[in-house]
Amino acid sequence: MPGTREGGLKAAATNKQRYGDAFYQGIGKVGGTKSRGGGFAKDPELAREAGRKGGKISRRGKSTKPREVIVR
């Protein structure tokens, strides 16, 4: 039953029985307290630059198919 929804519900019930109903709230609180709000949320310009670099480095090769020029 490990890895199934039913197993997860049983594990959650066991955790709540052993450690109280606020078990998962405590885990969430620790994660939120340790968060420093860094990364791209802190520096949008850094995110912009990273996106520019990633977009420039294409994993696809140059097209070998000849382009059709449309003159109007």
N, C-alpha and C positions, 0 to 999 in steps of 0.2 A: 503493500500500500504506500510505500514511500514515493513521493513525487506526484501523488494524486490529490485532488481537491479534498477528498474524504480524509486523507492522511494529514493534510494541512489543517483542517478543522479540528482534528483530534489533538494535534500538537498545540494549536492555539488554546484549546480548552485546558490542556495540561499546564501550559505556561501561566494561564490566568489563575488556575487553582493553586499552583505553587507560589507564585509571586504577586498575586493580587490582580484586580481588574485593570489597574493602571500600568501594567507591564509594557504594553506597546506604546503608550503615551510617553513613558520614561525613555524608551529607545529613541523615539522621535525628538524628544526634548534635547537629548545629548547631541544628536546630529545637528539640530538647529543651532545649538549653543556653540558648537565647534566651527560652524560655517563662518568664513571670513568675508564672504561676498566678493571674492576676487575673480580672477579670470576675465572673460570678455565683458561681464556685467560691469566691471569696474572701469574698463578702458575700451570704449567703443572704437577708438582710433586703432588700437591694436587688433581688434577683430577685423576691421576694414583692411588693414595691411595683410593680415593672415589670409583673408579671402582673396585678395589680389594675387598673392603669391601662389596659392593653391589653384586658382583659376588659370594662371599663366602656365603652370606645369601640367600640360595635358597628357593623359595616359594613352590617348589615341594618336595614331600616326597621322601625318599629313595626308590629305585626300589625294588619290592618284587619278581620280575620275576627272576628266576635263570639264571645266565649267562652261555653261551656256551663257553667252552674253546677250542680254536683251536690250536693244536700242529702241527708244521711243521717239 
